[in-house]
């Protein structure tokens, strides 16, 4: 699904991405919702959680707030808010955080480092590539 990234055959920008959760969101009636849609994040999406009091008190909550802004649908649920994301199983939350990083181009998987002796630059696996939003 994401092999081509946000570009659709190089001609159109793809802004929404369908996903399927490993377990699914269970609503108050017991209905399991596994399919959903996530949109590309905007600068506002990245900045607005930083003034959220919940994020200020617990920086790890950033990922919950951020996902609540970019998930546009989860099964038949269209009113996605932090309370919905909080109810996800840990595996589903990790799945969505990984999807967020991929579609927004936030993981290259490698960092460039320079040898302190000779100054030669080379790529090494990035230890932070697996870091999820809100896990700084």
N, C-alpha and C positions, 0 to 999 in steps of 0.2 A: 504494500500500500504506500509506503513512504520512500521507496527506493529513489524516486526522482526528486524528493524534497518538496518544498513549497512551489517550485516551478512545474507547471503542467506542460510537458513537451516543449519547454523553452518559450512558449508564446503567452501563456496566461498565468497569473499568480494564483496559486491555490491557497485559499484562506481558511477552509474548513476540512477537518479530517475525521472520518468515522473511526470508531474503536469498539472493541468488545472486551469487557472486563473478565478476568479469570473467574471470579465468584459472582459479582454483581451487587448492586445496591438493593437492599431490602427496605421497602417503604413501610409506613405505619400499618398498612393492610396486609403486609406479608408478601406483596408482589415483588419478584426479583426482576431488576432492570439491568441488563448486561450490555446492550448496544447503546452507543452515544455518539456525540459529536463534540469536537473541540476546535476552537478557532485559533488562528495565530494571535499571539499576544501583541499588544500595542505598548508604546512607551508609558502611557497612562496606566495600563494594567500593571506594569512593573513598578511604577512609582506610588500609586495610590495605597497599596497595602502598608507602605512604610509609615503612614500617619495613623493607621488603624491601632487603636489602643491595645487590642489583643496581641498584635504583632510586637508592639513596644514592650509589653510585659513578658512575652515569650517569643523570641525571634523564630523559633522552629514553626510557629503558627503561620508564618509567611506562605509556606507552600499550600496550606489549606485555603487561605484567602485568595491567593493567586489562581489556584485551580477553579475556585468558585466563580471567578470572573471570566474564565475562558471556556469552561464547559457550557455549551449552549443547550444540550439535551442529554438526558440519561434515561433511556427507555421512553416512557410517556411523560416523564417529569421534565418540565421546561423551566421551572423556577428553581434554578440551582443557586444555592447560597452556602455559606460556610457550614451551616448545620447539616446539610446533605453530605458534604465532603467529609465531615467529621464522622459520619456513620458508615463510611466505607471500610471494608476489611483492609488490613495492612497490605496485603498482596495487591489489591486493586488500587490503593493509593500509590504504591510504588510503581505500578504499571502506568498510571496516569502521569506521574512525575517524570518517568522516563520518556513517555510520549511527548510531553511538554518540551523537554530538552531537545528531542530530535527534531520536532517540527519547527522549533524556533532557532535551530542552528546553534545551540549552546554547548554542544559537545564535539570537539574535534578528535578527542582520544589521544592527542599528542601535544607535548609542549616543546618549545625550542629552548635549549640550554646551551651555555657556552663553557668550554673548559677554562678554569681559572688560570691555568698555566700558559696555554698557547692561544686561547681565544677562539678556537674552532667551535662553530655552532653545529649542533646536531639535534635530532628529534628523539624524545624519549616518551614512553607512555605517561600520560597525565594522571597523577594519582587523584586529582579532583574531578576527573571526567565522570565518575559515578555519583558525584554529589548531587542531591536532589534539591529543587528549590526550597529554600528555608532551612537548609542544613549547612549553613556556613560555619 
